[in-house]
């Protein structure tokens, strides 16, 4: 009987978290798949991702440029949109971030340096 009471108390707390997790994953992948271009503002210009994202797998492909004169990062853009996070790299550029209340918080690295950033797909 004690086991049943414990499960009854714990289960309601687990279910909303699981549904939120699936919702966040679907929403983040959907947002990236809708956005053909994402600009990540930095103090040295911006890192611009021109990407296609598969909403089912989260796989990201495309190109990336950096700096005020939009120099090519020197390689094809590849990445993965996960449940609460995104990771990508393209030649000399890379980035990662985790979803937060007001966007994705993380960091990007370009030949101009590494910076903490906040961004959202398409903005």
Secondary structure, 3 states (H helix, E strand, C coil): CHHHHHHHHHHHHHHHHHHHHHHHHHHHHHHHHHCCEEEEEECCEEEEEEEEECCCCCEEEEEEEECCCCEECCCCEEEEECCCEEEEEECCEEEEEEEECCEEEEEEEECCEEEEEEECCCC
